[in-house]
């Protein structure tokens, strides 16, 4: 049996897992990222967390083939570096060198969204596809693109930033500096902002009441209010799905993937999100007259996608 270590390096937590050649996670270990601090300190904690996962798995480090890391920002697998990561405060970090100080194993590195997409491609919702796009609707909109079974990164290793394509130039300013990016409307943050706007407009609505009772506004409130027949909640959900359909239709028109999978907490809404979304996309895509089109599905692996995808980066020739 061969084993691989996948590390999901996030701004809050470092998560490591030992993964079998059948894409099964047999152990995990977690520690806090504890930003801000030095990259070599974080690398030392990644190595420590990886070794803890090996211990929990009941195997030896000698049984591990390699280590893969999914990281926010730009990842240069060829040189084993993180050229830039705004989330981590990194610039030109020799991450492979740092890891090898503690663990003498091959180290592969990729952007975290790409690693998660690769995980879904290998063992999740996009399994069996040749070309796939995986979009995560979280604080922002992350995306990974698989073409002919390989991770696509483009020039500067910074391609597939789907969240930063503009779908309404009159929209809110995005963190990237542009106005009306896909991320502004379709992230969980975007849904929360839409909900806040509607609450200000209709302070006596059930939507407003729900938020007041919880003492905060969440991405769930609009869907919950909609299910109770509240017009304000319905308006927010319809607007959110409208913009999400525009962004996803753009992605399909560009890549025409076999599968487009979406994940993130918002996707827990299931059919109330997915059914109207699919209907709107069918109306907008360029190939709507054809019978065989991109299959739109929900991601299956959740938080495990990044660990599994990272663990198998050694098998992916990054294009």
C-alpha positions as CSV (number, residue, x, y, z in Angstrom):
1,X,0.0,0.0,0.0
2,X,1.3,3.5,-0.9
3,X,0.5,6.5,1.2
4,X,0.6,10.2,0.5
5,X,0.4,13.3,2.7
6,X,-1.9,16.2,1.7
7,X,-1.7,19.5,3.5
8,X,-4.4,22.2,3.3
9,X,-2.7,25.4,4.4
10,X,-5.3,28.0,5.3
11,X,-5.3,31.4,6.9
12,X,-6.9,29.9,10.1
13,X,-5.8,26.2,10.2
14,X,-3.2,23.9,8.9
15,X,-4.8,20.5,8.1
16,X,-2.8,17.5,7.1
17,X,-4.1,14.0,6.1
18,X,-2.6,10.7,5.2
19,X,-4.3,9.4,2.0
20,X,-4.2,6.0,0.4
21,X,-3.8,5.2,-3.2
22,X,-7.6,4.6,-3.3
23,X,-8.0,8.3,-2.3
24,X,-9.1,7.5,1.2
25,X,-8.1,9.7,4.1
26,X,-7.0,7.4,7.0
27,X,-5.9,10.0,9.5
28,X,-5.9,13.8,10.0
29,X,-4.1,16.3,12.2
30,X,-4.8,20.0,12.6
31,X,-3.0,23.0,14.1
32,X,-3.7,26.8,14.1
33,X,-1.9,28.8,11.4
34,X,-1.6,31.7,13.9
35,X,-1.0,34.5,11.5
36,X,0.8,36.8,11.2
37,X,4.2,35.1,11.5
38,X,7.1,33.9,9.4
39,X,6.8,31.5,6.6
40,X,9.5,29.2,7.9
41,X,7.6,29.0,11.2
42,X,4.5,28.0,9.4
43,X,6.5,25.4,7.4
44,X,7.8,23.9,10.6
45,X,4.2,23.6,11.9
46,X,3.1,22.0,8.6
47,X,5.9,19.4,8.9
48,X,4.9,18.8,12.6
49,X,1.2,18.4,11.7
50,X,2.1,16.0,8.8
51,X,4.2,13.9,11.1
52,X,1.3,13.8,13.6
53,X,-1.0,12.5,10.9
54,X,1.5,9.8,10.1
55,X,1.6,8.8,13.7
56,X,-2.2,8.7,14.0
57,X,-2.3,6.6,10.8
58,X,-0.1,4.0,12.5
59,X,2.4,4.0,9.6
60,X,6.0,5.0,9.2
61,X,7.3,8.1,7.3
62,X,9.2,5.7,5.1
63,X,5.8,4.5,3.8
64,X,4.9,7.9,2.5
65,X,5.7,8.7,-1.2
66,X,5.5,12.5,-1.0
67,X,3.9,15.6,0.4
68,X,1.5,17.9,-1.4
69,X,0.5,21.3,-0.2
70,X,-2.5,23.4,-1.2
71,X,-1.9,27.1,-0.4
72,X,-3.7,30.4,-0.9
73,X,-2.2,32.5,-3.5
74,X,0.2,31.8,-6.4
75,X,2.1,28.5,-6.1
76,X,5.1,27.6,-8.2
77,X,5.4,23.8,-8.2
78,X,8.4,23.7,-10.5
79,X,10.5,25.7,-8.0
80,X,8.7,24.7,-4.9
81,X,7.9,28.3,-3.9
82,X,5.0,30.5,-3.1
83,X,5.7,33.6,-5.1
84,X,2.8,35.6,-3.6
85,X,0.0,35.1,-1.1
86,X,-1.9,38.0,0.1
87,X,-3.9,35.9,2.6
88,X,-0.8,34.6,4.3
89,X,1.4,37.7,3.8
90,X,4.0,35.7,1.9
91,X,6.3,36.8,-0.9
92,X,8.8,34.6,-2.7
93,X,8.8,31.8,0.0
94,X,10.9,28.7,-0.7
95,X,8.3,26.4,0.9
96,X,9.8,23.1,-0.4
97,X,13.2,24.0,1.1
98,X,11.6,24.9,4.4
99,X,9.6,21.6,4.6
100,X,12.7,19.6,3.6
101,X,14.4,20.9,6.7
102,X,12.2,18.6,8.8
103,X,10.9,16.0,6.3
104,X,13.1,14.7,3.5
105,X,10.4,13.8,1.0
106,X,9.4,15.2,-2.4
107,X,7.2,18.2,-2.0
108,X,4.6,19.4,-4.5
109,X,2.7,22.6,-4.2
110,X,-0.4,24.2,-5.8
111,X,-3.0,26.9,-5.2
112,X,-5.6,25.6,-2.7
113,X,-8.5,26.0,-5.1
114,X,-6.7,24.0,-7.7
115,X,-5.9,21.3,-5.2
116,X,-9.5,21.1,-4.1
117,X,-10.6,20.9,-7.8
118,X,-8.1,18.1,-8.4
119,X,-9.5,16.3,-5.4
120,X,-13.1,16.5,-6.7
121,X,-11.7,15.4,-10.1
122,X,-10.0,12.3,-8.7
123,X,-12.5,11.2,-6.1
124,X,-15.5,13.4,-6.0
125,X,-18.2,15.1,-8.0
126,X,-16.0,15.5,-11.1
127,X,-14.7,11.9,-11.1
128,X,-14.6,10.4,-14.6
129,X,-14.5,13.8,-16.4
130,X,-11.8,14.8,-18.8
131,X,-12.4,18.5,-18.4
132,X,-13.9,20.0,-15.3
133,X,-14.3,23.3,-13.4
134,X,-14.9,23.3,-9.7
135,X,-16.1,26.5,-8.0
136,X,-16.2,27.1,-4.3
137,X,-18.6,29.7,-3.0
138,X,-17.1,30.8,0.3
139,X,-15.8,34.1,1.7
140,X,-14.7,34.6,-1.9
141,X,-15.2,32.6,-5.1
142,X,-12.4,30.1,-5.6
143,X,-12.1,28.0,-8.8
144,X,-9.9,25.3,-10.2
145,X,-9.9,24.1,-13.8
146,X,-8.9,20.6,-15.0
147,X,-8.1,20.2,-18.7
148,X,-7.3,16.8,-20.1
149,X,-6.9,15.6,-16.6
150,X,-4.3,18.2,-15.6
151,X,-4.5,21.3,-13.5
152,X,-4.5,24.4,-15.6
153,X,-2.8,27.5,-14.1
154,X,-2.0,29.8,-17.1
155,X,0.7,32.4,-17.3
156,X,2.2,33.6,-14.0
157,X,0.6,30.5,-12.4
158,X,-2.3,32.9,-11.7
159,X,-5.0,31.8,-14.2
160,X,-8.6,30.7,-13.5
161,X,-9.4,33.5,-11.2
162,X,-13.0,33.2,-12.2
163,X,-14.2,35.1,-9.1
164,X,-12.5,38.2,-10.5
165,X,-14.4,38.4,-13.8
166,X,-16.8,41.3,-13.9
167,X,-20.5,40.6,-14.4
168,X,-21.8,44.0,-13.4
169,X,-19.5,47.1,-13.6
170,X,-22.0,49.0,-11.5
171,X,-21.7,46.6,-8.6
172,X,-19.8,46.8,-5.3
173,X,-16.0,47.2,-5.4
174,X,-14.3,43.9,-5.1
175,X,-11.2,43.2,-2.9
176,X,-9.2,43.0,-6.2
177,X,-10.1,46.7,-6.9
178,X,-12.5,46.2,-9.7
179,X,-16.3,46.8,-9.5
180,X,-18.9,44.1,-9.8
181,X,-16.8,40.9,-9.9
182,X,-18.5,37.5,-9.9
183,X,-17.1,37.2,-6.3
184,X,-18.9,40.3,-5.2
185,X,-22.3,38.8,-6.0
186,X,-21.9,35.0,-5.7
187,X,-19.7,34.4,-2.7
188,X,-21.3,33.8,0.7
189,X,-20.1,37.4,1.5
190,X,-22.0,38.6,-1.5
191,X,-25.2,36.9,-0.3
192,X,-24.8,38.3,3.1
193,X,-24.4,41.8,1.7
194,X,-27.5,41.4,-0.5
195,X,-29.4,40.3,2.6
196,X,-28.3,43.3,4.6
197,X,-29.4,45.6,1.8
198,X,-32.8,44.0,1.7
199,X,-33.2,44.2,5.5
200,X,-32.4,47.9,5.4
201,X,-35.1,48.3,2.7
202,X,-37.7,46.1,4.5
203,X,-37.0,46.4,8.2
204,X,-40.4,44.8,9.1
205,X,-39.9,41.7,7.0
206,X,-39.5,38.2,8.4
207,X,-36.0,38.2,6.9
208,X,-35.2,41.2,9.2
209,X,-36.8,39.5,12.2
210,X,-34.8,36.3,11.7
211,X,-31.5,38.3,11.5
212,X,-32.4,40.2,14.7
213,X,-33.3,37.1,16.6
214,X,-29.9,35.6,15.7
215,X,-28.1,38.9,16.3
216,X,-26.2,38.6,13.0
217,X,-26.8,38.2,9.3
218,X,-25.8,34.9,7.7
219,X,-25.9,33.4,4.2
220,X,-28.7,31.1,5.4
221,X,-31.3,33.8,6.4
222,X,-32.5,34.6,2.9
223,X,-33.2,31.0,2.0
224,X,-34.8,30.3,5.4
225,X,-37.1,33.4,5.0
226,X,-37.9,32.4,1.5
227,X,-39.1,28.9,2.7
228,X,-41.4,30.7,5.1
229,X,-43.0,32.6,2.3
230,X,-41.2,36.0,3.0
231,X,-41.1,38.2,-0.1
232,X,-37.9,39.9,1.0
233,X,-36.1,36.6,1.4
234,X,-37.4,35.5,-2.0
235,X,-36.1,38.6,-3.6
236,X,-32.6,38.1,-2.2
237,X,-32.5,34.4,-3.2
238,X,-33.7,35.2,-6.8
239,X,-31.2,38.0,-7.2
240,X,-28.4,35.8,-5.8
241,X,-29.2,32.9,-8.1
242,X,-29.5,35.3,-11.1
243,X,-26.0,36.5,-10.7
244,X,-24.6,33.1,-9.9
245,X,-26.2,31.8,-13.1
246,X,-24.5,34.6,-15.1
247,X,-21.1,33.8,-13.8
248,X,-21.5,30.1,-14.2
249,X,-22.8,30.5,-17.8
250,X,-19.7,32.5,-18.6
251,X,-17.5,29.7,-17.3
252,X,-19.4,27.1,-19.4
253,X,-19.2,29.3,-22.5
254,X,-15.4,29.7,-22.0
255,X,-14.4,26.1,-21.0
256,X,-17.3,23.9,-22.1
257,X,-16.3,21.4,-19.3
258,X,-17.8,17.9,-19.0
259,X,-18.7,18.8,-15.4
260,X,-19.0,22.0,-13.4
261,X,-19.2,21.3,-9.7
262,X,-20.0,23.9,-7.1
263,X,-19.2,23.7,-3.4
264,X,-19.2,25.8,-0.2
265,X,-21.7,26.3,2.6
266,X,-24.3,28.0,0.3
267,X,-24.6,24.7,-1.6
268,X,-26.1,23.0,1.4
269,X,-29.4,24.6,0.3
270,X,-29.6,21.8,-2.3
271,X,-32.6,21.9,-4.7
272,X,-33.9,25.4,-3.8
273,X,-30.5,26.6,-5.1
274,X,-29.7,24.1,-7.8
275,X,-33.0,23.7,-9.7
276,X,-33.6,27.4,-10.5
277,X,-29.9,27.8,-11.1
278,X,-29.8,25.1,-13.7
279,X,-32.9,26.4,-15.4
280,X,-31.4,29.9,-15.8
281,X,-28.1,28.5,-17.0
282,X,-29.9,26.5,-19.7
283,X,-31.4,29.7,-21.0
284,X,-28.0,31.5,-21.2
285,X,-25.3,29.1,-22.4
286,X,-24.2,29.4,-26.0
287,X,-24.8,25.6,-26.6
288,X,-28.4,25.6,-25.3
289,X,-29.6,24.2,-28.6
290,X,-27.5,21.0,-28.2
291,X,-28.6,18.0,-26.2
292,X,-25.3,17.2,-24.6
293,X,-24.1,20.0,-22.3
294,X,-22.1,20.6,-19.2
295,X,-23.3,18.6,-16.2
296,X,-23.8,20.9,-13.2
297,X,-23.4,19.1,-9.8
298,X,-22.7,19.7,-6.2
299,X,-19.2,19.0,-4.8
300,X,-19.0,15.8,-2.7
301,X,-15.8,16.0,-0.7
302,X,-16.3,19.1,1.3
303,X,-13.3,20.1,3.3
304,X,-11.5,16.9,2.4
305,X,-11.2,17.9,-1.3
306,X,-8.1,20.1,-0.6
307,X,-6.3,17.3,1.4
308,X,-7.0,14.6,-1.2
309,X,-6.1,16.9,-4.2
310,X,-2.9,18.1,-2.5
311,X,-1.9,14.5,-1.7
312,X,-1.9,13.6,-5.4
313,X,-0.2,16.6,-6.8
314,X,2.8,14.5,-7.6
315,X,0.6,12.7,-10.2
316,X,-0.6,15.9,-11.9
317,X,1.5,17.6,-14.6
318,X,0.5,21.2,-14.0
319,X,-0.1,22.9,-17.4
